[in-house]
Amino acid sequence: MKAEVLICIDWFLPGYKAGGPIKSVANIVNSLKATTNFSILCSNTDFGDFSPYEGIEPNCWLHQQGYRIMYLDKKHQHIATYRELLREKKYDIIYLNSLFSFKFTLLPFLAHKLYRNKADVILAPRGMLGAGALEFKKKKKSLFLYMAKAIGLFKNITWHASTELEASEIKAVFGEAAKIKVATNISTVASAVDKLREKTADNTTFFFLSRISPKKNLLGALKMLDSTELDNQVNFKIIGPIEDQSYWKQCLEQIALLPDNVKAEYVGAVPNVKVQALLKDCHFLLLPTLNENFGHVIIEAWEAGCPVILSDQTPWRDLAASQVGWDIALEDQEEFIRVIRYCILMNQAEYEIYCRKTQKFLKNRVTTEEILAQNKALFRI
């Protein structure tokens, strides 16, 4: 008998601006829908948008390929709606996808508790308990976590950790007794790169692919490119929605200071289906993030055959040994600049070695039966 799973998530397909969580949940649903009945509740707008999706009727169940989904408008994002929906159908599991979401985690969770719903609850914090993530809105988050622990709000739930590192972050906040299941995020990877892009010392394109917010550290990336002290032509494509306007203003001020040989271009938010086409002209992902729970954008870079330059605040480590990129201590700016210089001066033959290695790395580390089995076990399949 198939498990009945209710997924609550702020944003979902056809949305794309919220990035990783949408991809994580979509990959779970598409990979497990043959053996699990998924129902999804989400908002009827994309991240940062005020206008609802065109052509999608809100507040009713819509049947997609292998799952059903309801897009809630603002008027229906309240506890009474969740109470009604939990009474309407018996679920085995309620799967929540944010620790600090009021409307799509706390409200459905409170409806579950107040009205004594019998479903088990799984909560995926999606990297929100990482040290870097907790630094943003620190006082507000600290107060919430203090209160949640004081009243035992999450006492009887199961935590979904995407990595062992995230499991340790959950225990650091909620204690060793926290019930945790580790299931690596499922990634779907397209066919291998068939034609490699040209790479010379006078033709290097770095790209940043993420939301523009302090946590993703675009400003740090711009400062690194400003400090290479090379005359070679460098392009930098900035891809992603602007989450923080004041932070983006700082980035624009830094862009204005870049030397003439470094050209930064803001591409904007790009739908998932168009990302790979955009990356065909790019060489390296530059993402000195302050915290990354998994990093679907990293997978997308490798999928396009692009090596990555990351901070050490992601689960992807020892990348240089596999020749698929570099993971560098966040505070080691000199090493970041050294690697960027190395990438700029890299010739075609060496670059092709890195590109080919990304495809092997994806096969051996990202798309495995073990990862699929972990996610099946998460939902007790």
Buried (B, 14 or more C-beta within 10 A) or exposed (E): EBBBBBBBBBBBBBBBBBBBBBBBBBBBBBBBBEEBBBBBBBBBBBBBBEEBBEEEEBEEBEEEEEBEBBBBEEEBBEBEBBBEBBEEEEBBBBBBBBBBBEBBBBBBBBBBEEEEBEBBBBBBBBBBBBEBBBEBEEEEBEEBBEEBBEEEBBEEBBBBBBBEBBBEBBBEBBEEEBEBBBBBBBBBBEEBBEEBBEBBEEBBBBBBBBBBBBBBBBBBBBBBBBBBEBEBBBBBBBBBBBBBEEBBEBBEEBBEEBBEEBBBEBEEBBEBEEBEEBBEBBBBBBBBBBBBBBBBBBBBBBBBBBBBBBBBBBBBEEBEEBBBBBBBEBEEBEEBBBBBBEBBBBEEEBBBEBBBBBBBBBEEBBBBEEBBEBBBEBBEB
